[in-house]
Amino acid sequence: DPDAMRKLQQRLDNVYAGCPGDILEDQALMMVVRTHHLPRALLDALLEGFSWDAAGRRYETIDDLHGYCARVAGSVGAMMGVMMGVTDTRVLARACELGNAMQLTNILRDVGEDAQRGRCYLPAEDMARFGLTPQDVLTRGPELARDAGWAPLMAYEVSRARALYAAAVPGIALLDGDAQRCAAACANGYAGILTAIEAQQYDTLSTRARIGRLAR
């Protein structure tokens, strides 16, 4: 909804202008922004990701999908790093990669649920490697999990997600105390979802509920 996005952008403008009005969430965000000197660009990136969702954007390549993940999750990872007191750009970059890994994990876990909403986030180029298309996800339902190309496709994407978690590990090691433990718990917990996907023979089209319980 373009109008909803404009309203969110105006609220963010107000937060950074120091006049959030009587919206409690915006007042709280203003305090966070001021306390931690949170860069406006990170929140703008998050809103841009929301706008891509609102527009129903699809993703042709993994680089295209990484662009989406960077906006809706990498930006959050960087914000968490800033609020933990991180100033080293190398560590913030690793925080972005952890956010991207977690978002890609969400996408792989939620394929069936997203399809019910008319969405497919899997890169079309990757799907074509295994003889599939985004339209297959949207129209074939749970039956698609029995297609010869489905498990190899999902295994391929799971390996991509694991590579992102591995890339994030050096950054976690550079965090202090509680921040390091918190980031490690998030990374390990979410990486466990990938193991659950494998245990379900990559069927995230009809067995989403069991995977979801593990994630919580």
N, C-alpha and C positions, 0 to 999 in steps of 0.2 A: 504494500500500500504506500504509494509515494507520499501521500499526505501524512501518514504515520511517521515515515522516515524524516520528513521535514520537521515535524514536531520534536522528534528525538534530537535532531541536529540543533534546533533552537534551544532546547533544554541544555544541551552540552555547551552551547554558546553562553548561556546564562550562568552555568556553573563556573566557567573560566573567567567570566566577567565579574564574578563575585556576587551575583544576585539570583540565587536559585529559586526564589519565591518560597511558597509554603509547602512544596513537595518534599517530604521528609527524606526520601531516597536521594534527591538532588542535593539537599543540604549535607547529607552524610558524604556524598561523593565530593562535594566542595572541600570538606574537611580533609579527606584523604588526599586530594589534589594538592592542597596547601601544605599539609604535613610532610608529604613524601616528594613534593615537586614532580608530580606525575606528568610526563610529557603529553601534551595534547595529541600529538601524532598517533599515539598508541590507541587512544579512544576513537579517534577519527577512523583508524584502520578497522577497528571492531565494528563501527557503524557501517562502514563500507561493505563489510562481510554480510551484515544484516540485509543491506540493500540488494546484494547479489541473491540472497535467499528469497527475498520478496519478489525479485524479478524472475525467479525460477531458472536461474542460469545453470547450464550443464557444462561439463568439463571434458574437453577433447583429449588432453594429455595429462600426464602426472604433474608436469610443471604447472599447468593451469590449476589443477586441484591443490597443489601446494600453495598457490597464491591465495586460494580461498581459505585453506587451513591456517595460513600465516595471519590472515585477518581476524578470523573468528576464534582462534586458539593460540597461535604464536604470540599475538598481541597480549593475550591474557598472561601467558608465561612471562613475557617481558615485564608486564605490570607487577606481577608477583615478585619478580626479582628486584625491581626498583623499591617495592615496599619492604623487602627484606634487607634493604640497604646496599644492594649490589650496584657498583659503579663500573666494574670491569666489563667492557663491551664484549669480551670473549665469553664471559659467563652469561651475559644477557642473550647472546646469540644461541648458546646451548639451551637456555630457557625457552627460546622460541622453537627450537627443534623438538624439545620435549612436548610443548603445546601442540605442535604439528603431529607428532607421533600419537598423542592422545586423541586428537580429532580424527585422524585416519582410522584409529581403532574404533572410535564411535561409528564411523561410516561403515566399516566392515561388519560390525555387530548389528547395525540397524538397517541393513539392506532391505529386508522384507517390510519393516515398519515404514521406511521412507517410501517404498514403492506404493504402499497403500495410500500415501498422500500425493502420489503422482510425481515423486522425485527419484532420480537415480544420480548419485554422486560419483559412481565409478567412472574412471576415464574411458572414453569411447575407444581410444587408440589401444589401450590395454585389452579391452574386451575383444576387439577385433583380432588380436593375436591368438585368441582361443575360440574363434568362430562365433562370438556372441556380440550382441548390441545392447545399448541401454533400453531399447524397446522390449527386448526379451525380459528384462527385469520388471518392466512395468506391466507386461501382459501375460506372462507365463506362470507367475505365482510360484508356489512351492515346488511345482513340477520341474522348474528350472534347475533345482539342486541335483536332479538326476541326470542332467545333461553332461556329456563327457567333458565339456570344456569348463564346467563350473568350478570343480575342486582345484584344477590347476590354476585357474584365474585367481581364486581366493588365496591359494598358497603363495602365488606370486606377489599379491598385495600384502599379505601378512609378512613376507620377507622384507618388503619395503618399510613397513611400520617398525619392524625389529631393528632395521638399520638406523632408523631415526632415534629409537631409544638408545642404541649403542653410541650414537654421536652425541647424545645429551649427557652421558655418564661423566665425561671429564669436567663438565660444568658443575654437576652436582657435587663432585669431590672438592670443589673450590669454595663451596658455601660453608658457613659457620654453624656449628652446633645444631640447634633445633631446626634451622632452615634446611640444613643438609638432610636431617632425618625426615622432615616433612616432604621434601622433593623426592627423596628415595622411595618413601612409602607410596607416593602418587605414581611414580614411574613403575614400581614393581607391581602395584595393584592393577594398573591399567594394562601392563604387559601380560598379566595373567588372563585377561580377556582373550588375547590372541590364542593362548593355550586352550581356552574353553572352545573357541571357534574350531580349532583343529580337532578337539575331542568330539565335536559334533559333525565331523567329516565336512566341515566348511558350510554346513547348511544353516545359514542365517536368514533363510526365507521362511522356514516353518517352525523353527525351534528357538525363536528369539527369547521367549520367556525364561527358559533355563539359563541362558547366557546372561540375561539381565539380572537374575537373582545372584549369580556369581559376582557380577560387577558391583553390586551393592554390599 
